[in-house]
Amino acid sequence: MLALSHGLIEPGCSVLDYGCGRGDDVRYLCSLGIPAKGWDPHFNPETKITTVDIVNLGYVLNVIEDPLERQSTLLRAFELARRLLIVAVRVDHSLETGTSFSDGLLTRRGSFQKLYQQSEFKEYLERVLGRRPHVASLGIAYIFKDDDVEARYLISLAQQRVHASRTSAIDEFSSHAIAQKFLKLAATLGRPPVPNEFPDYAALLERFGSSSRIEHLTQQLSSPATLESVRQRRREDILMYNAMMRLQGLKPVPFRALPPEISADIRMLWSSYSKALQESEEFLFQIGKADVIRASCQESPVGKKLSDALYIHRSAEEQIGTLLRMLVFAARQVVGEVDYNVLKIHTDGKKLSFLLYQDFDCDPHPALAYSVRVFLPRAEYSIRTYTGSENPPILHRKEMLVDPIYPRYEQFRELSRQEEALGLLSRSDIGRRQEWLTLLAEKSVTIEDYAVQAHAGSRNGRVT
């Protein structure tokens, strides 16, 4: 369950699955040691219904024909929750076809389905329950009854980073025995040692991939500005957290109720809590300024910068700057968590797309599987899928989307260098698979194992 990954369902937390069906979720939670029970009018009507910490109302509202009964069920589920109500509904109108009936449809199997638009779902919850829902994913929302639990959830979102590959690389380098010797010598020299200054350099190359990657990791761990950089990031985190609260329409958490680490950072970085809140307010207003967003995209230290958009791999998302990360957060308030590996941030600040490219690492030019485009001013979204398409959009110059310490950065960059040498990347019509394959055929080359291979009628062997 998504709430488990968000830390909302935890050991000792009582859960009721209201409309549990055959009880699969209940059995799973119990297997984790979580006191869970389920009630269902057809499959498990004998369960005694009492108030619990968390109530799950999963895919129940869709199948209730009577709008008044649907509303009373939602209200009853919220009444039973002490901390949180989780509601899930079907939002994909392509899943079923049928005959219109009431405010939904009758499927070919004769069952009723009320299929929601995401914005309709969110507005319905807020209207009926009088609380602002937090969108967790498409068709899944959290409605908090406990303000402290809601605040902790928002804090966790503000602190959340997509930095697995970056952190793991830095941590691994700093703890590697040979790398530690290299860092010690770098501190003595005031710069990264060149290969002939360090006898074990070949071993570092074998483990970490390239000289530029080793140098980048060394600079990350040796820079005298590291402490100031960390402080600036903590400042940005707190600004983002406070702005998120405002974006949600929530009052700031009282200073005494903040986690100790947050309050300690505020004391270090601001003269008062009110100053921090004021700066957060000013920061939030920047989101609506297209020129500020455009400048933030152009100033991003990583990403493929086009005239109308910034493309960036998920692994480098932490580096795009606080304002752009705030746009990502705002987009997630519309669609929640979706599976993606590339962000497309439009420079007008009004649109943001979550893109999933198939086999991003292994395929030299991966195809787009689907895109979820969020229209921020209207809080709407659209989904476009390319699965099964013979001519989907594809990616070029992948090294521009990732950080230089990304594991395959050098491999990506070398392939682009070879393609540039042949003039393959100078065409404007190579954004889709068929046009790209046609160009490769015209040049009598193919891409194999991240290298351009020349065929008959062209230079023999591998292009260098």
C-alpha positions in Angstrom: 0.0 0.0 0.0 1.2 3.5 -0.8 0.6 4.7 2.7 3.1 2.2 4.0 5.8 3.7 1.8 4.9 7.2 3.0 5.3 6.0 6.6 1.6 6.7 7.5 0.8 3.1 8.3 3.4 1.9 10.9 3.7 -0.7 13.6 1.1 -0.2 16.4 -1.2 1.8 14.1 -4.7 0.3 13.9 -6.3 0.0 10.5 -9.8 -0.7 9.2 -10.3 -1.7 5.6 -13.8 -0.4 5.1 -15.2 -2.4 2.2 -12.4 -4.9 2.2 -13.7 -7.4 -0.3 -12.0 -10.8 0.3 -9.5 -9.2 2.6 -6.2 -9.4 0.7 -4.9 -6.0 2.0 -5.9 -6.9 5.6 -4.0 -10.2 5.5 -0.9 -8.4 4.1 -1.0 -5.8 6.8 -1.4 -8.4 9.5 1.6 -10.3 8.1 3.6 -7.1 8.8 2.5 -7.1 12.4 0.0 -4.2 11.9 -3.3 -4.6 13.8 -5.7 -4.5 10.8 -9.2 -5.7 10.4 -11.7 -5.6 7.5 -15.4 -5.1 7.0 -17.4 -5.8 3.9 -21.2 -6.0 3.6 -20.9 -9.1 1.4 -17.7 -10.9 2.3 -17.1 -10.0 5.9 -20.2 -8.4 7.5 -19.6 -9.9 11.0 -16.6 -7.7 11.8 -17.4 -5.3 14.7 -16.8 -1.7 13.4 -15.0 0.6 15.8 -12.9 3.7 15.5 -9.3 3.1 14.4 -6.2 5.2 13.6 -6.5 4.8 9.9 -9.4 3.8 7.6 -8.9 2.6 4.1 -11.8 3.1 1.6 -10.4 1.4 -1.5 -12.4 1.4 -4.7 -15.7 1.4 -2.9 -17.2 4.7 -4.0 -17.0 3.6 -7.6 -19.5 0.8 -7.2 -22.2 2.6 -5.2 -25.0 3.6 -7.5 -26.9 5.9 -5.2 -25.1 9.3 -4.8 -26.6 9.8 -1.4 -25.4 6.4 -0.2 -22.0 7.1 -1.7 -21.8 10.3 0.3 -22.9 8.7 3.5 -20.4 5.9 3.1 -17.6 8.4 2.7 -18.7 10.4 5.8 -19.0 7.2 7.8 -15.5 6.1 6.8 -14.1 9.5 7.8 -16.0 9.4 11.1 -14.3 6.1 12.0 -10.8 7.4 11.4 -8.9 9.1 14.3 -5.9 10.1 12.2 -6.3 9.5 8.5 -8.7 8.4 5.8 -7.3 6.8 2.6 -9.6 6.9 -0.4 -9.0 5.2 -3.7 -11.2 5.4 -6.8 -10.9 4.5 -10.5 -10.0 7.5 -12.6 -9.2 5.9 -15.9 -12.1 6.3 -18.3 -10.5 4.0 -20.9 -10.8 1.0 -18.6 -14.5 0.4 -19.1 -17.2 1.0 -21.7 -20.8 0.6 -21.0 -24.2 2.2 -20.9 -24.8 5.5 -19.0 -26.6 5.0 -15.7 -27.2 7.5 -13.0 -23.9 9.5 -12.8 -21.8 6.5 -13.9 -22.2 3.6 -16.3 -23.2 -0.1 -16.4 -20.4 -2.2 -17.7 -20.8 -5.2 -20.0 -20.7 -7.4 -16.9 -23.7 -5.6 -15.5 -21.9 -3.9 -12.7 -22.0 -0.2 -11.9 -18.9 2.0 -12.1 -18.6 5.7 -11.3 -15.3 6.8 -13.0 -13.9 10.0 -11.8 -11.7 12.7 -13.2 -8.8 13.4 -10.8 -9.9 17.1 -10.3 -13.5 15.9 -9.8 -12.4 13.3 -7.2 -10.4 15.8 -5.2 -13.2 18.4 -5.3 -15.8 15.8 -4.2 -13.7 14.8 -1.2 -13.2 18.4 -0.1 -16.9 19.3 -0.5 -18.2 16.3 1.4 -15.6 16.1 4.2 -14.7 19.8 4.6 -11.0 19.0 4.7 -8.4 19.5 2.0 -7.3 16.1 0.5 -3.7 15.4 -0.3 -3.3 13.6 -3.7 -1.0 10.6 -3.2 -1.4 9.1 -6.7 -3.9 8.9 -9.6 -7.2 8.2 -7.9 -5.7 8.0 -4.4 -6.0 10.7 -1.7 -5.2 11.2 2.0 -7.6 13.1 4.2 -6.1 13.9 7.6 -8.1 14.3 10.7 -5.1 14.7 13.0 -3.2 18.0 12.2 0.1 16.8 13.7 0.1 13.7 11.5 -0.7 15.9 8.5 2.2 18.3 9.4 4.6 15.3 9.7 3.6 14.0 6.4 4.3 17.4 4.7 7.6 17.6 6.5 8.5 14.2 5.1 7.6 15.4 1.6 9.7 18.5 1.9 12.7 16.5 3.1 12.3 13.8 0.5 15.0 13.7 -2.1 15.5 11.8 -5.3 19.2 11.4 -4.8 19.8 7.7 -4.6 22.4 7.4 -7.3 24.2 10.6 -6.3 24.3 9.8 -2.6 25.3 6.2 -3.1 28.2 7.2 -5.4 29.5 9.8 -2.9 29.1 7.5 0.1 30.8 4.6 -1.7 33.7 6.8 -2.8 34.2 8.3 0.7 34.2 4.8 2.3 36.3 3.0 -0.3 39.8 2.2 1.2 41.8 3.3 -1.9 39.6 6.3 -2.5 40.2 7.4 1.1 44.0 7.4 0.4 43.3 9.4 -2.8 41.2 12.0 -0.9 44.0 12.3 1.7 46.6 13.0 -1.0 44.1 15.5 -2.7 43.9 17.4 0.6 47.7 17.6 0.7 48.0 18.7 -2.9 45.0 21.0 -2.9 43.7 19.3 -6.0 42.9 15.8 -7.3 46.1 13.9 -8.0 46.9 13.0 -11.6 47.4 9.3 -12.4 51.2 9.2 -12.1 51.0 10.7 -8.6 48.8 7.9 -7.3 50.0 4.3 -7.7 46.6 2.8 -7.3 44.9 5.1 -9.8 44.1 2.1 -12.1 42.2 0.4 -9.3 40.1 3.6 -8.9 39.4 3.7 -12.6 38.2 0.1 -12.6 35.9 0.7 -9.7 34.5 4.2 -10.5 34.7 4.4 -14.3 36.5 7.4 -15.5 39.0 10.2 -14.6 36.3 12.9 -14.8 34.0 11.0 -12.4 36.8 10.5 -9.9 37.7 14.2 -10.1 34.1 15.2 -9.6 33.6 12.9 -6.6 36.8 14.2 -5.1 35.7 17.8 -5.5 32.4 17.0 -3.9 34.1 15.6 -0.9 37.0 18.1 -0.7 35.5 21.5 -1.4 36.0 24.0 1.4 32.5 25.4 0.5 30.9 22.1 1.4 29.6 23.3 4.8 28.1 26.5 3.3 26.5 24.4 0.5 24.9 22.1 3.1 23.6 25.1 5.0 22.2 26.6 1.8 20.4 23.4 1.1 18.9 23.2 4.5 17.7 26.8 4.1 16.1 25.8 0.8 14.5 22.8 2.4 12.9 24.9 5.1 11.7 27.5 2.6 10.2 24.7 0.5 8.5 23.1 3.5 6.9 26.3 4.7 5.8 27.2 1.1 4.3 23.7 0.7 2.2 24.3 3.8 1.0 27.6 2.3 0.3 25.9 -1.1 -1.8 23.4 0.8 -3.8 26.2 2.5 -2.5 25.1 5.9 -1.4 27.3 8.7 2.3 27.2 9.7 3.2 24.6 12.3 3.9 26.3 15.7 7.6 26.6 16.3 7.4 24.4 19.4 5.7 21.6 17.4 8.5 21.4 14.8 10.9 18.5 14.8 14.0 19.3 16.8 16.3 19.2 13.7 14.0 21.7 11.8 13.8 24.1 14.7 17.6 23.9 15.2 18.2 24.7 11.5 15.8 27.7 11.8 17.7 29.1 14.8 20.9 28.8 12.8 19.7 30.3 9.6 17.2 33.0 10.6 17.0 35.6 13.4 13.4 34.4 14.1 10.7 32.0 13.0 8.6 34.8 11.6 11.5 35.9 9.3 11.7 32.3 8.0 7.9 32.3 7.3 8.1 35.7 5.6 10.9 34.6 3.3 8.9 31.4 2.5 5.9 33.6 1.5 8.1 35.6 -0.8 9.6 32.5 -2.3 6.2 31.0 -3.0 5.1 34.0 -5.0 8.0 33.4 -7.4 6.2 30.3 -8.8 3.7 32.4 -10.8 6.4 34.5 -12.5 7.3 33.1 -16.0 10.5 35.1 -16.3 11.8 33.7 -13.0 10.9 30.1 -13.9 12.6 30.6 -17.3 15.7 31.9 -15.6 15.8 29.0 -13.2 15.6 26.6 -16.0 18.5 28.2 -17.8 20.6 28.4 -14.7 20.1 24.8 -13.8 23.5 23.1 -13.4 22.2 19.9 -15.1 19.6 19.0 -17.7 18.9 19.4 -21.4 18.0 23.0 -22.0 15.7 23.8 -24.9 14.0 27.1 -25.6 10.7 25.9 -24.2 11.6 23.3 -21.6 14.2 21.7 -19.3 14.6 18.0 -19.4 16.2 16.3 -16.5 16.6 12.7 -15.3 15.0 11.8 -12.0 18.4 11.0 -10.4 19.5 14.6 -10.8 16.2 16.1 -9.6 17.7 17.4 -6.4 19.9 19.8 -8.3 17.3 21.8 -10.2 16.9 24.4 -7.5 14.3 24.9 -4.9 11.9 26.9 -7.1 11.7 24.2 -9.8 11.4 21.5 -7.1 8.5 23.5 -5.8 6.9 23.2 -9.2 7.4 19.5 -9.1 5.7 19.4 -5.7 2.8 21.4 -7.1 2.4 19.0 -10.0 2.3 16.1 -7.6 -0.5 17.7 -5.7 -2.5 17.1 -8.9 -1.5 13.6 -9.9 0.3 12.3 -6.8 3.1 9.7 -7.3 3.5 8.4 -10.8 6.2 6.2 -12.3 8.7 8.3 -14.3 12.4 8.7 -15.0 12.5 12.1 -16.8 11.0 15.4 -15.9 10.1 18.0 -18.5 9.7 21.4 -17.0 8.2 23.9 -19.4 9.9 27.3 -19.1 6.5 29.2 -18.9 6.0 27.6 -15.5 2.5 26.5 -16.4 3.1 22.9 -17.4 5.2 20.0 -16.2 5.4 16.5 -17.6 6.4 13.2 -16.0 7.9 11.0 -18.7 8.7 7.3 -18.6 11.3 6.1 -21.1 11.7 2.3 -21.5 15.1 0.9 -20.6 16.7 4.3 -20.0 20.1 2.9 -19.1 20.3 0.0 -21.5 18.8 1.4 -24.6 21.0 4.0 -26.3 17.9 5.8 -27.5 15.0 4.7 -25.3 11.4 5.2 -26.5 8.8 7.1 -24.5 6.3 4.8 -22.9 3.9 7.5 -21.7 3.8 11.0 -20.5 1.7 12.6 -17.8 1.4 16.3 -18.5 0.1 18.5 -15.6 -1.4 21.9 -16.4 -0.6 23.7 -13.1 -2.9 26.8 -13.3 -6.0 24.6 -13.9 -4.8 21.7 -11.7 -5.6 19.3 -14.6 -3.6 16.6 -16.3 -3.5 14.5 -19.5 -2.0 11.1 -20.1 -0.6 10.0 -23.5 0.7 6.5 -24.0 3.0 5.2 -26.7 3.1 1.5 -25.8 2.7 -0.5 -29.0 3.5 2.6 -31.2 5.7 1.9 -34.1 7.0 5.4 -34.1 7.3 6.7 -30.5 9.5 9.7 -29.4 13.0 8.7 -28.5 15.8 10.3 -26.5 19.2 11.6 -27.7 22.1 13.1 -25.8 21.2 11.3 -22.5 24.4 12.6 -20.8 22.8 16.0 -20.7 19.9 14.8 -18.5 22.1 13.3 -15.8 24.8 14.3 -13.3 28.4 13.7 -14.4 28.7 11.2 -11.5 25.8 9.1 -12.9 27.1 5.5 -13.4 26.7 5.5 -17.2 27.5 9.2 -17.9 30.7 8.5 -19.7 29.1 5.9 -21.8 26.3 8.2 -22.8 28.7 11.0 -23.6 31.0 8.9 -25.8 28.0 7.7 -27.9 26.9 11.3 -28.4 30.5 12.2 -29.5 30.5 9.5 -32.1 27.0 10.5 -33.4 28.1 14.1 -33.6 31.2 13.2 -35.6 28.9 11.6 -38.2 26.5 14.5 -38.2 23.7 12.3 -36.9 22.5 14.8 -34.3 22.4 17.9 -36.5 19.1 16.9 -38.0 15.8 18.3 -36.6 13.7 15.4 -37.6 15.3 12.6 -35.5 13.0 12.9 -32.5 11.0 9.7 -33.4 12.1 6.1 -33.9 11.3 5.7 -37.6 13.0 8.9 -38.7 16.1 8.0 -36.6 16.3 4.5 -38.1 15.9 6.0 -41.6 18.9 8.3 -41.0 21.0 5.5 -39.6 20.2 3.5 -42.8 21.2 6.4 -45.0 24.5 6.7 -43.2 25.0 2.9 -43.3 25.5 2.6 -39.5 23.8 1.0 -36.6 24.1 1.5 -32.8 25.5 -1.6 -31.0 26.6 -1.8 -27.4 26.7 2.0 -27.1 28.9 2.4 -30.2 28.3 3.5 -33.8 29.1 0.6 -36.1 29.8 1.3 -39.8 28.5 -1.2 -42.4 29.2 -1.9 -46.0 29.4 1.3 -48.1 30.7 3.2 -45.1 34.0 3.1 -43.2 34.6 -0.4 -41.9 34.4 -1.2 -38.3 33.6 0.9 -35.3 33.3 4.7 -35.7 35.9 6.5 -33.5 
